[in-house]
């Protein structure tokens, strides 16, 4: 994604497809994908939305943010989603849509296959 992301405002929470018109990932499903996002947007409702997506079977595998907020961290922890932020290299420049990657938040590594 090239811009911020809110699971509440940018996403159809029934299908898991990004539906906000004009979003750089419009029409893309987040199910079972690692999302690389420059920043969060939205507030408290965004946090609980990740848990809702998990229970519906349409949650992403992990979240890689350039900058995030505590609400998104709480939501990811509740949904048991790996979440990271603050990379020394710009993940948006290094990772392309469709590439296979592995995220290890504890080691602070992203491996591109």
Backbone as ProteinMPNN parsed JSONL, in Angstrom:
{"seq_chain_A": "XXXXXXXXXXXXXXXXXXXXXXXXXXXXXXXXXXXXXXXXXXXXXXXXXXXXXXXXXXXXXXXXXXXXXXXXXXXXXXXXXXXXXXXXXXXXXXXXXXXXXXXXXXXXXXXXX", "coords_chain_A": {"N_chain_A": [[0.836, -1.173, 0.0], [0.375, 2.256, -0.63], [-0.488, 4.298, 0.897], [-1.94, 5.21, 4.098], [-3.814, 2.889, 6.206], [-6.937, 1.671, 7.264], [-8.688, -0.762, 8.946], [-11.316, -0.446, 9.407], [-12.402, 1.663, 7.82], [-11.414, 1.424, 5.206], [-11.916, -1.063, 4.272], [-13.939, -3.829, 3.264], [-15.501, -5.519, 5.647], [-16.712, -7.948, 5.521], [-15.972, -9.354, 3.258], [-13.221, -8.973, 3.174], [-11.916, -7.437, 1.329], [-10.294, -4.568, 0.055], [-12.065, -1.688, -0.284], [-12.226, 1.051, -0.462], [-12.638, 3.683, -2.602], [-10.19, 4.684, -4.849], [-8.063, 4.003, -3.22], [-4.717, 2.753, -3.044], [-4.612, 0.007, -2.979], [-7.075, -0.824, -3.755], [-9.646, -3.152, -4.331], [-8.11, -5.346, -3.7], [-7.644, -8.313, -1.779], [-7.14, -8.822, 1.718], [-6.847, -11.141, 3.037], [-4.929, -13.664, 4.498], [-2.523, -12.431, 3.806], [0.559, -10.577, 4.075], [0.553, -7.406, 5.19], [1.995, -4.438, 4.098], [2.408, -1.311, 5.178], [2.459, 2.231, 5.146], [1.496, 3.895, 7.247], [-0.863, 4.13, 9.979], [-4.4, 4.767, 10.124], [-7.321, 6.287, 11.417], [-9.192, 5.42, 14.41], [-10.05, 4.12, 17.596], [-11.871, 2.086, 16.802], [-10.588, 0.778, 14.731], [-8.797, -0.962, 15.946], [-10.304, -3.114, 17.219], [-11.335, -4.198, 14.952], [-9.469, -5.917, 13.692], [-9.578, -8.244, 15.253], [-12.193, -9.012, 14.738], [-11.955, -9.591, 11.998], [-10.269, -11.796, 12.15], [-11.91, -13.742, 13.384], [-13.77, -14.056, 11.393], [-12.323, -15.311, 9.494], [-10.825, -13.932, 7.608], [-8.552, -12.485, 8.079], [-5.372, -10.718, 7.848], [-2.017, -12.145, 7.554], [0.125, -10.885, 8.831], [1.257, -7.621, 9.954], [3.034, -4.922, 8.724], [4.179, -1.945, 9.538], [5.153, 1.409, 8.728], [4.82, 3.471, 10.515], [2.957, 3.328, 13.44], [0.077, 3.237, 15.667], [-0.927, 3.053, 19.176], [-3.485, 1.875, 19.34], [-3.74, 0.216, 17.073], [-1.739, -1.612, 17.675], [-2.77, -2.799, 20.016], [-5.078, -3.974, 18.889], [-3.948, -5.801, 17.069], [-2.53, -7.463, 18.821], [-4.661, -8.547, 20.302], [-5.894, -9.985, 18.25], [-3.917, -11.753, 17.754], [-2.016, -11.229, 15.757], [1.076, -10.881, 14.119], [2.911, -7.868, 14.39], [4.703, -5.02, 13.33], [6.911, -2.145, 13.324], [8.751, 0.796, 12.215], [11.187, 0.446, 10.57], [14.654, 0.294, 9.588], [15.331, 0.383, 6.926], [13.341, 1.334, 4.124], [10.535, -0.401, 3.962], [8.494, -0.234, 2.13], [9.754, 0.4, -0.232], [11.402, -1.766, -0.623], [9.851, -4.07, -0.78], [7.604, -5.675, -2.916], [4.277, -5.89, -4.22], [2.863, -9.075, -4.088], [5.228, -10.454, -3.688], [6.858, -13.058, -1.851], [7.266, -13.054, 1.576], [8.817, -13.161, 4.841], [8.111, -12.31, 8.151], [9.685, -11.423, 11.104], [9.086, -10.211, 13.985], [10.353, -10.159, 16.534], [13.086, -10.505, 15.992], [13.393, -8.376, 14.396], [13.378, -8.529, 11.572], [12.804, -8.741, 8.069], [12.338, -11.005, 5.603], [12.801, -11.427, 2.211], [11.724, -13.579, -0.258]], "CA_chain_A": [[0.0, 0.0, 0.0], [1.145, 3.492, -0.707], [-1.016, 5.229, 1.871], [-2.386, 4.609, 5.34], [-4.836, 1.844, 6.127], [-7.839, 1.469, 8.389], [-9.55, -1.912, 8.694], [-12.716, -0.039, 9.539], [-12.885, 2.565, 6.783], [-10.928, 1.099, 3.863], [-12.083, -2.49, 4.036], [-15.212, -4.513, 3.427], [-15.193, -6.471, 6.708], [-17.371, -9.229, 5.247], [-15.213, -10.049, 2.215], [-11.784, -8.788, 3.346], [-11.4, -6.726, 0.158], [-10.193, -3.119, 0.223], [-13.114, -1.133, -1.138], [-12.225, 2.515, -0.546], [-12.362, 4.14, -3.965], [-8.965, 5.451, -4.985], [-6.973, 3.463, -2.403], [-3.734, 2.09, -3.916], [-4.859, -1.437, -2.974], [-8.502, -1.034, -4.013], [-9.955, -4.409, -4.997], [-7.228, -6.407, -3.213], [-8.014, -9.0, -0.546], [-6.084, -8.852, 2.73], [-6.855, -12.47, 3.653], [-3.7, -14.466, 4.456], [-1.413, -11.663, 3.227], [1.304, -9.691, 4.958], [0.294, -6.054, 4.724], [3.073, -3.472, 4.292], [1.614, -0.088, 5.208], [3.283, 3.314, 5.674], [0.993, 4.458, 8.499], [-2.241, 3.802, 10.327], [-5.353, 5.876, 10.159], [-8.496, 5.899, 12.181], [-9.063, 5.416, 15.858], [-10.289, 2.949, 18.428], [-12.592, 1.024, 16.099], [-9.649, 0.019, 13.909], [-8.178, -2.011, 16.741], [-11.153, -4.295, 17.367], [-11.653, -4.748, 13.628], [-8.583, -7.037, 13.384], [-10.125, -9.433, 15.911], [-13.38, -9.362, 13.966], [-11.492, -10.222, 10.759], [-9.742, -13.11, 12.51], [-13.024, -14.649, 13.623], [-14.461, -14.282, 10.121], [-11.43, -16.067, 8.617], [-10.319, -13.095, 6.513], [-7.494, -11.619, 8.614], [-4.047, -10.84, 7.235], [-1.046, -12.966, 8.298], [0.964, -9.994, 9.637], [1.174, -6.205, 9.628], [4.321, -4.232, 8.739], [3.889, -0.516, 9.441], [6.224, 2.379, 8.863], [4.494, 4.144, 11.773], [1.633, 2.9, 13.882], [-0.408, 3.83, 16.911], [-1.216, 2.034, 20.19], [-4.746, 1.189, 19.069], [-3.465, -0.869, 16.132], [-0.956, -2.618, 18.401], [-3.715, -3.532, 20.861], [-5.929, -4.792, 18.03], [-3.147, -6.899, 16.535], [-2.264, -8.393, 19.924], [-5.921, -9.238, 20.567], [-6.137, -10.92, 17.147], [-2.723, -12.607, 17.635], [-1.348, -10.937, 14.487], [2.386, -10.239, 14.231], [2.864, -6.476, 13.969], [5.99, -4.362, 13.496], [7.018, -0.788, 12.791], [10.004, 1.498, 12.384], [12.311, -0.256, 9.945], [15.755, 1.164, 9.182], [15.159, 0.544, 5.484], [11.948, 1.565, 3.784], [9.924, -1.648, 3.502], [7.669, 0.05, 0.959], [10.622, 0.402, -1.41], [12.073, -3.063, -0.755], [8.896, -5.17, -0.952], [6.632, -5.446, -3.986], [3.055, -6.683, -4.142], [2.957, -10.432, -4.617], [6.438, -11.138, -3.255], [6.744, -13.872, -0.644], [8.146, -12.539, 2.613], [8.633, -13.654, 6.206], [8.285, -11.243, 9.122], [10.055, -11.868, 12.449], [9.126, -8.985, 14.777], [11.319, -10.238, 17.638], [14.434, -10.319, 15.439], [13.303, -7.166, 13.566], [13.817, -8.849, 10.216], [11.873, -9.091, 6.999], [13.069, -11.767, 4.595], [12.117, -11.497, 0.923], [12.117, -14.807, -0.97]], "C_chain_A": [[0.882, 1.237, 0.0], [0.668, 4.535, 0.293], [-1.454, 4.473, 3.116], [-3.521, 3.62, 5.134], [-5.635, 1.804, 7.414], [-8.71, 0.259, 8.084], [-11.03, -1.567, 8.822], [-13.21, 0.744, 8.33], [-12.47, 2.191, 5.362], [-11.318, -0.296, 3.404], [-13.532, -2.928, 4.14], [-14.957, -5.632, 4.435], [-15.977, -7.763, 6.602], [-16.535, -10.036, 4.26], [-13.701, -9.976, 2.412], [-11.121, -8.077, 2.176], [-11.383, -5.226, 0.444], [-11.122, -2.455, -0.793], [-13.117, 0.393, -1.21], [-11.795, 2.941, -1.939], [-11.121, 5.016, -3.975], [-7.807, 4.955, -4.131], [-6.023, 2.693, -3.316], [-3.916, 0.58, -3.969], [-6.343, -1.756, -3.193], [-8.703, -2.321, -4.806], [-9.111, -5.581, -4.541], [-7.779, -7.002, -1.923], [-6.849, -8.96, 0.428], [-5.943, -10.24, 3.355], [-5.528, -13.193, 3.405], [-2.52, -13.747, 3.805], [-0.688, -10.898, 4.321], [1.139, -8.291, 4.393], [1.46, -5.144, 5.082], [2.45, -2.093, 4.087], [2.444, 1.054, 5.788], [2.817, 3.846, 7.029], [-0.429, 3.982, 8.753], [-3.116, 5.018, 10.092], [-6.598, 5.375, 10.863], [-8.197, 5.827, 13.66], [-9.368, 4.074, 16.477], [-10.956, 1.802, 17.669], [-11.674, 0.185, 15.216], [-9.022, -1.133, 14.658], [-9.04, -3.257, 16.855], [-11.456, -4.947, 16.037], [-10.744, -5.926, 13.268], [-9.091, -8.333, 14.017], [-11.37, -9.93, 15.19], [-12.989, -10.09, 12.678], [-10.963, -11.628, 11.025], [-10.871, -14.121, 12.663], [-13.839, -14.934, 12.363], [-13.6, -15.076, 9.138], [-10.853, -15.265, 7.47], [-9.206, -12.151, 6.964], [-6.204, -11.76, 7.813], [-3.153, -11.731, 8.1], [-0.214, -12.115, 9.244], [0.81, -8.568, 9.13], [2.555, -5.575, 9.781], [4.021, -2.751, 8.502], [5.175, 0.293, 9.441], [6.068, 3.113, 10.183], [3.102, 3.685, 12.177], [1.256, 3.57, 15.182], [-0.768, 2.722, 17.901], [-2.497, 1.256, 19.939], [-4.528, 0.007, 18.123], [-2.658, -1.979, 16.795], [-1.889, -3.461, 19.269], [-4.596, -4.461, 20.034], [-5.182, -5.992, 17.478], [-2.849, -7.931, 17.616], [-3.519, -9.203, 20.241], [-6.189, -10.304, 19.509], [-4.956, -11.871, 16.914], [-2.031, -12.465, 16.279], [0.04, -10.368, 14.759], [2.291, -8.818, 13.675], [4.219, -5.834, 14.261], [5.916, -2.944, 12.959], [8.466, -0.321, 12.88], [11.227, 0.816, 11.806], [13.393, 0.726, 9.518], [15.759, 1.383, 7.679], [13.68, 0.716, 5.213], [11.351, 0.297, 3.184], [9.071, -1.42, 2.263], [8.492, 0.048, -0.325], [11.215, -0.977, -1.675], [11.132, -4.216, -1.081], [7.863, -4.778, -1.998], [5.417, -6.347, -3.784], [3.274, -8.033, -4.797], [4.225, -11.168, -4.216], [6.14, -11.958, -2.001], [7.757, -13.344, 0.367], [7.857, -13.247, 3.937], [8.957, -12.496, 7.14], [8.605, -11.874, 10.476], [10.189, -10.622, 13.321], [10.174, -9.016, 15.89], [12.742, -9.982, 17.157], [14.528, -9.035, 14.616], [13.838, -7.412, 12.166], [12.612, -9.102, 9.315], [12.726, -9.789, 5.945], [12.224, -11.83, 3.335], [12.637, -12.732, 0.196], [12.085, -14.59, -2.469]], "O_chain_A": [[1.979, 1.249, 0.557], [1.341, 5.542, 0.513], [-1.353, 3.248, 3.18], [-4.105, 3.522, 4.055], [-5.083, 1.891, 8.51], [-9.404, 0.245, 7.068], [-11.89, -2.332, 8.385], [-14.324, 0.512, 7.86], [-13.122, 2.61, 4.406], [-11.068, -0.662, 2.255], [-14.269, -2.453, 5.004], [-14.266, -6.599, 4.113], [-15.915, -8.595, 7.506], [-16.401, -11.252, 4.399], [-12.969, -10.814, 1.885], [-9.897, -8.109, 2.043], [-12.334, -4.68, 1.004], [-10.979, -2.641, -2.001], [-13.921, 0.972, -1.939], [-10.706, 2.592, -2.395], [-11.015, 5.971, -3.206], [-6.682, 5.428, -4.289], [-6.471, 2.047, -4.263], [-3.431, -0.068, -4.897], [-6.802, -2.844, -2.847], [-8.034, -2.56, -5.811], [-9.367, -6.713, -4.952], [-8.315, -6.285, -1.078], [-5.693, -9.052, 0.015], [-5.012, -10.48, 4.124], [-5.068, -13.316, 2.27], [-1.607, -14.401, 3.302], [-1.262, -10.608, 5.371], [1.534, -8.018, 3.259], [1.869, -5.085, 6.242], [2.021, -1.746, 2.987], [3.08, 0.873, 6.826], [3.642, 4.208, 7.868], [-1.107, 3.493, 7.849], [-2.637, 6.134, 9.891], [-6.878, 4.176, 10.89], [-7.09, 6.133, 14.104], [-8.993, 3.026, 15.951], [-10.612, 0.643, 17.897], [-11.949, -0.991, 14.978], [-8.743, -2.177, 14.068], [-8.552, -4.36, 16.61], [-11.799, -6.128, 15.991], [-11.198, -6.855, 12.599], [-9.042, -9.393, 13.393], [-11.573, -11.136, 15.05], [-13.612, -11.086, 12.31], [-11.178, -12.541, 10.228], [-10.795, -15.228, 12.13], [-14.525, -15.954, 12.286], [-14.076, -15.471, 8.075], [-10.433, -15.836, 6.464], [-8.943, -11.14, 6.314], [-5.967, -12.788, 7.179], [-3.492, -12.033, 9.244], [0.124, -12.561, 10.34], [0.306, -8.332, 8.032], [3.176, -5.68, 10.839], [3.652, -2.356, 7.396], [6.161, -0.086, 10.071], [7.047, 3.354, 10.889], [2.183, 3.656, 11.358], [2.015, 4.369, 15.731], [-0.901, 1.565, 17.503], [-2.58, 0.081, 20.297], [-5.068, -1.077, 18.345], [-2.871, -3.158, 16.509], [-1.81, -4.69, 19.259], [-4.836, -5.603, 20.425], [-5.732, -7.091, 17.426], [-2.908, -9.134, 17.362], [-3.442, -10.417, 20.428], [-6.656, -11.397, 19.829], [-4.984, -12.691, 15.996], [-1.527, -13.44, 15.722], [0.166, -9.447, 15.566], [1.678, -8.586, 12.633], [4.813, -6.075, 15.313], [4.986, -2.585, 12.236], [9.299, -0.953, 13.53], [12.216, 0.633, 12.514], [13.095, 1.856, 9.132], [16.148, 2.451, 7.207], [12.85, 0.277, 6.01], [11.628, -0.041, 2.033], [8.936, -2.318, 1.431], [7.972, -0.275, -1.393], [11.498, -1.321, -2.822], [11.573, -5.239, -1.606], [7.316, -3.676, -1.961], [5.533, -7.443, -3.236], [3.797, -8.128, -5.907], [4.303, -12.386, -4.381], [5.28, -11.597, -1.197], [8.942, -13.204, 0.065], [6.799, -13.847, 4.123], [9.947, -11.789, 6.95], [7.882, -12.755, 10.941], [11.267, -10.034, 13.4], [10.815, -8.0, 16.16], [13.518, -9.315, 17.841], [15.615, -8.649, 14.187], [14.632, -6.634, 11.636], [11.569, -9.599, 9.74], [13.711, -9.233, 5.459], [11.063, -12.237, 3.381], [13.846, -12.91, 0.05], [12.384, -15.509, -3.232]]}, "name": "protein", "num_of_chains": 1, "seq": "XXXXXXXXXXXXXXXXXXXXXXXXXXXXXXXXXXXXXXXXXXXXXXXXXXXXXXXXXXXXXXXXXXXXXXXXXXXXXXXXXXXXXXXXXXXXXXXXXXXXXXXXXXXXXXXXX"}
